[in-house]
């Protein structure tokens, strides 16, 4: 990740835009799945300007949105497999320690559910 504030801010914003556009256009995000902001890591809100401060969204929510986008846009999956993957992802979200630390866990899960369902 870039060390300078504006560079970091732009990377975070473009990652958010990429994920939101992928959900709106029903396609996979342009950035590859192993992109650092698309992976869950606790250090995202510790080093440099916090991800949550720059985007008003916890980094763990962004990583789940990426997984939802990839799952929803995969044309090769049958509906049963897609629903099984969605159920597994929802279970993972509910058990996630990253979301359970926040006071508004239900708000974050409601936002994610609204995007997917």
Backbone as CSV, one residue per row, in Angstrom:
resi,resn,N_x,N_y,N_z,CA_x,CA_y,CA_z,C_x,C_y,C_z
1,UNK,0.838,-1.185,0.000,0.000,0.000,0.000,0.880,1.244,0.000
2,UNK,0.425,2.280,-0.687,1.189,3.530,-0.678,1.268,4.121,0.728
3,UNK,2.346,4.801,1.009,2.536,5.375,2.344,1.960,6.780,2.455
4,UNK,1.904,7.508,1.343,1.404,8.877,1.385,-0.113,8.895,1.523
5,UNK,-0.606,9.923,2.191,-2.031,10.015,2.497,-2.895,10.018,1.236
6,UNK,-2.598,10.901,0.290,-3.454,11.028,-0.893,-3.395,9.787,-1.773
7,UNK,-2.241,9.187,-1.880,-2.130,7.951,-2.661,-2.954,6.844,-2.022
8,UNK,-2.845,6.716,-0.726,-3.603,5.697,0.005,-5.105,5.972,-0.110
9,UNK,-5.484,7.236,0.028,-6.884,7.639,-0.090,-7.444,7.253,-1.460
10,UNK,-6.696,7.530,-2.523,-7.166,7.206,-3.871,-7.280,5.703,-4.087
11,UNK,-6.316,4.940,-3.593,-6.388,3.479,-3.738,-7.625,2.943,-3.028
12,UNK,-7.892,3.421,-1.826,-9.073,2.972,-1.081,-10.352,3.355,-1.812
13,UNK,-10.435,4.588,-2.290,-11.639,5.040,-2.998,-11.859,4.265,-4.286
14,UNK,-10.802,4.055,-5.066,-10.961,3.312,-6.311,-11.337,1.858,-6.051
15,UNK,-10.849,1.281,-4.979,-11.253,-0.084,-4.625,-12.741,-0.130,-4.304
16,UNK,-13.225,0.855,-3.551,-14.660,0.912,-3.236,-15.484,1.100,-4.506
17,UNK,-15.050,1.994,-5.383,-15.777,2.240,-6.631,-15.796,0.984,-7.484
18,UNK,-14.674,0.279,-7.555,-14.593,-0.951,-8.338,-15.599,-1.984,-7.838
19,UNK,-15.689,-2.155,-6.538,-16.611,-3.149,-5.974,-18.066,-2.731,-6.190
20,UNK,-18.383,-1.475,-5.937,-19.759,-1.011,-6.110,-20.176,-1.104,-7.574
21,UNK,-19.296,-0.720,-8.494,-19.624,-0.826,-9.921,-19.782,-2.284,-10.347
22,UNK,-19.004,-3.172,-9.766,-19.156,-4.587,-10.112,-20.505,-5.118,-9.641
23,UNK,-20.973,-4.638,-8.494,-22.292,-5.060,-8.014,-23.404,-4.471,-8.879
24,UNK,-23.264,-3.219,-9.256,-24.292,-2.575,-10.074,-24.348,-3.143,-11.486
25,UNK,-23.205,-3.497,-12.037,-23.142,-4.008,-13.411,-23.128,-5.528,-13.483
26,UNK,-23.215,-6.172,-12.344,-23.249,-7.636,-12.267,-22.067,-8.280,-12.984
27,UNK,-20.895,-7.825,-12.602,-19.649,-8.370,-13.132,-18.642,-8.489,-11.993
28,UNK,-17.550,-9.166,-12.260,-16.502,-9.286,-11.246,-15.745,-7.961,-11.150
29,UNK,-15.159,-7.681,-9.995,-14.344,-6.465,-9.880,-13.167,-6.496,-10.857
30,UNK,-12.751,-5.329,-11.305,-11.634,-5.247,-12.245,-10.328,-5.652,-11.569
31,UNK,-10.120,-5.199,-10.354,-8.910,-5.595,-9.619,-8.972,-7.097,-9.341
32,UNK,-7.845,-7.788,-9.405,-7.858,-9.238,-9.170,-8.239,-9.576,-7.729
33,UNK,-8.749,-10.772,-7.541,-9.198,-11.210,-6.215,-8.094,-11.158,-5.152
34,UNK,-6.822,-11.425,-5.488,-5.795,-11.335,-4.444,-5.365,-9.906,-4.089
35,UNK,-6.011,-8.884,-4.655,-5.686,-7.488,-4.331,-5.753,-7.308,-2.821
36,UNK,-4.789,-6.586,-2.257,-4.625,-6.522,-0.800,-5.859,-5.985,-0.079
37,UNK,-6.563,-5.039,-0.650,-7.748,-4.503,0.023,-8.939,-5.450,-0.052
38,UNK,-8.882,-6.419,-0.952,-9.984,-7.375,-1.074,-9.817,-8.564,-0.136
39,UNK,-8.697,-8.620,0.572,-8.454,-9.674,1.549,-8.712,-9.125,2.940
40,UNK,-9.185,-9.976,3.826,-9.422,-9.535,5.199,-8.111,-9.493,5.958
41,UNK,-7.818,-8.350,6.532,-6.663,-8.244,7.415,-6.931,-7.142,8.423
42,UNK,-6.529,-7.422,9.649,-6.808,-6.517,10.759,-5.964,-5.247,10.700
43,UNK,-4.838,-5.287,9.993,-3.937,-4.135,9.954,-4.457,-2.989,9.098
44,UNK,-5.532,-3.195,8.355,-6.037,-2.147,7.461,-6.450,-0.901,8.222
45,UNK,-6.890,-1.058,9.451,-7.314,0.094,10.237,-6.275,0.516,11.268
46,UNK,-5.072,-0.052,11.199,-4.039,0.275,12.180,-2.947,1.149,11.560
47,UNK,-2.398,0.731,10.429,-1.282,1.445,9.808,-1.788,2.547,8.882
48,UNK,-1.120,3.687,8.948,-1.480,4.802,8.077,-2.862,5.321,8.410
49,UNK,-3.451,6.075,7.501,-4.829,6.499,7.753,-5.737,5.266,7.744
50,UNK,-6.588,5.105,8.733,-7.449,3.924,8.788,-8.380,3.829,7.582
51,UNK,-8.566,2.609,7.101,-9.446,2.360,5.961,-10.847,2.879,6.249
52,UNK,-11.317,2.635,7.457,-12.669,3.057,7.815,-12.816,4.578,7.785
53,UNK,-11.786,5.299,8.198,-11.843,6.763,8.160,-11.872,7.287,6.736
54,UNK,-11.134,6.643,5.846,-11.041,7.125,4.471,-12.255,6.762,3.629
55,UNK,-12.942,5.687,3.968,-14.052,5.226,3.130,-15.388,5.172,3.848
56,UNK,-15.386,5.343,5.154,-16.589,5.221,5.983,-17.183,3.813,5.900
57,UNK,-16.308,2.835,5.737,-16.715,1.436,5.627,-15.595,0.588,6.215
58,UNK,-15.915,-0.382,7.065,-14.858,-1.267,7.568,-14.248,-2.086,6.429
59,UNK,-12.978,-2.361,6.505,-12.300,-3.111,5.454,-12.876,-4.511,5.324
60,UNK,-13.331,-5.093,6.416,-13.911,-6.440,6.350,-15.199,-6.442,5.530
61,UNK,-15.969,-5.366,5.580,-17.192,-5.274,4.773,-16.829,-5.237,3.292
62,UNK,-15.780,-4.498,2.946,-15.339,-4.457,1.549,-14.933,-5.844,1.071
63,UNK,-14.218,-6.595,1.883,-13.792,-7.932,1.459,-14.989,-8.859,1.265
64,UNK,-16.011,-8.725,2.113,-17.214,-9.534,1.916,-17.991,-9.084,0.680
65,UNK,-18.021,-7.793,0.402,-18.688,-7.308,-0.808,-18.015,-7.853,-2.065
66,UNK,-16.694,-7.962,-2.034,-15.973,-8.539,-3.170,-16.376,-9.996,-3.358
67,UNK,-16.437,-10.744,-2.272,-16.835,-12.152,-2.364,-18.261,-12.284,-2.880
68,UNK,-19.144,-11.400,-2.444,-20.529,-11.411,-2.917,-20.575,-11.098,-4.403
69,UNK,-19.815,-10.117,-4.824,-19.786,-9.732,-6.233,-19.290,-10.874,-7.113
70,UNK,-18.236,-11.530,-6.684,-17.690,-12.651,-7.452,-18.688,-13.800,-7.496
71,UNK,-19.324,-14.086,-6.375,-20.312,-15.162,-6.316,-21.521,-14.843,-7.195
72,UNK,-22.000,-13.618,-7.150,-23.191,-13.237,-7.914,-22.929,-13.174,-9.411
73,UNK,-21.705,-12.876,-9.808,-21.423,-12.709,-11.235,-20.907,-13.978,-11.904
74,UNK,-20.713,-15.033,-11.162,-20.198,-16.277,-11.730,-21.307,-16.981,-12.504
75,UNK,-21.231,-16.904,-13.830,-22.275,-17.467,-14.686,-22.230,-18.993,-14.737
76,UNK,-21.127,-19.586,-14.359,-20.986,-21.037,-14.428,-21.679,-21.757,-13.278
77,UNK,-22.026,-21.038,-12.227,-22.659,-21.664,-11.068,-24.152,-21.869,-11.298
78,UNK,-24.630,-23.012,-10.889,-26.068,-23.252,-10.877,-26.662,-22.505,-9.691
79,UNK,-27.969,-22.278,-9.716,-28.611,-21.536,-8.626,-28.425,-22.214,-7.276
80,UNK,-28.519,-23.547,-7.247,-28.340,-24.257,-5.976,-26.936,-24.044,-5.411
81,UNK,-25.933,-24.096,-6.287,-24.556,-23.864,-5.842,-24.362,-22.419,-5.393
82,UNK,-24.996,-21.494,-6.104,-24.889,-20.076,-5.743,-25.523,-19.830,-4.375
83,UNK,-26.709,-20.416,-4.142,-27.366,-20.243,-2.845,-26.579,-20.913,-1.722
84,UNK,-25.980,-22.057,-2.013,-25.143,-22.713,-1.003,-23.925,-21.845,-0.676
85,UNK,-23.320,-21.266,-1.703,-22.192,-20.365,-1.476,-22.606,-19.117,-0.713
86,UNK,-23.794,-18.598,-1.027,-24.301,-17.411,-0.325,-24.575,-17.730,1.140
87,UNK,-25.145,-18.888,1.389,-25.419,-19.284,2.771,-24.115,-19.446,3.553
88,UNK,-23.130,-20.072,2.917,-21.826,-20.250,3.566,-21.163,-18.902,3.831
89,UNK,-21.268,-17.989,2.880,-20.681,-16.660,3.051,-21.384,-15.883,4.157
90,UNK,-22.703,-15.998,4.229,-23.441,-15.318,5.298,-23.051,-15.873,6.666
91,UNK,-22.890,-17.187,6.753,-22.453,-17.802,8.007,-21.057,-17.306,8.387
92,UNK,-20.176,-17.226,7.408,-18.826,-16.717,7.659,-18.872,-15.270,8.136
93,UNK,-19.741,-14.464,7.532,-19.862,-13.062,7.945,-20.342,-12.950,9.379
94,UNK,-21.323,-13.759,9.731,-21.861,-13.688,11.093,-20.835,-14.144,12.134
95,UNK,-19.976,-15.078,11.751,-18.959,-15.586,12.673,-17.663,-14.785,12.635
96,UNK,-17.577,-13.826,11.749,-16.339,-13.069,11.566,-16.013,-12.220,12.786
97,UNK,-14.800,-12.357,13.316,-14.420,-11.513,14.458,-14.275,-10.046,14.059
98,UNK,-14.003,-9.781,12.785,-13.850,-8.389,12.334,-15.161,-7.630,12.436
99,UNK,-16.263,-8.297,12.149,-17.561,-7.624,12.220,-18.134,-7.647,13.622
100,UNK,-17.777,-8.651,14.411,-18.348,-8.732,15.754,-17.739,-7.708,16.701
101,UNK,-16.576,-7.151,16.358,-15.959,-6.134,17.209,-16.669,-4.799,17.117
102,UNK,-17.368,-4.563,16.018,-18.032,-3.274,15.848,-19.370,-3.282,16.556
103,UNK,-19.798,-2.129,16.996,-21.068,-2.038,17.715,-22.258,-2.159,16.778
104,UNK,-22.029,-1.925,15.496,-23.137,-1.957,14.547,-23.033,-3.159,13.618
105,UNK,-22.789,-4.324,14.192,-22.635,-5.545,13.403,-23.876,-5.809,12.566
106,UNK,-25.058,-5.655,13.144,-26.281,-5.918,12.398,-26.449,-4.944,11.243
107,UNK,-26.013,-3.705,11.411,-26.088,-2.733,10.320,-25.217,-3.162,9.150
108,UNK,-23.993,-3.627,9.435,-23.097,-4.065,8.371,-23.659,-5.297,7.663
109,UNK,-24.178,-6.248,8.414,-24.740,-7.446,7.799,-25.983,-7.112,6.992
110,UNK,-26.791,-6.186,7.453,-27.973,-5.769,6.698,-27.568,-5.130,5.378
111,UNK,-26.514,-4.336,5.403,-26.020,-3.716,4.175,-25.546,-4.775,3.196
112,UNK,-24.786,-5.739,3.680,-24.294,-6.805,2.812,-25.440,-7.647,2.268
113,UNK,-26.410,-7.972,3.103,-27.551,-8.764,2.646,-28.362,-8.008,1.607
114,UNK,-28.502,-6.704,1.771,-29.255,-5.907,0.800,-28.579,-5.933,-0.565
115,UNK,-27.239,-5.910,-0.590,-26.536,-5.962,-1.864,-26.715,-7.310,-2.539
116,UNK,-26.654,-8.388,-1.766,-26.671,-9.712,-2.389,-28.073,-10.196,-2.699
117,UNK,-28.994,-10.058,-1.754,-30.330,-10.590,-1.956,-31.197,-9.541,-2.585
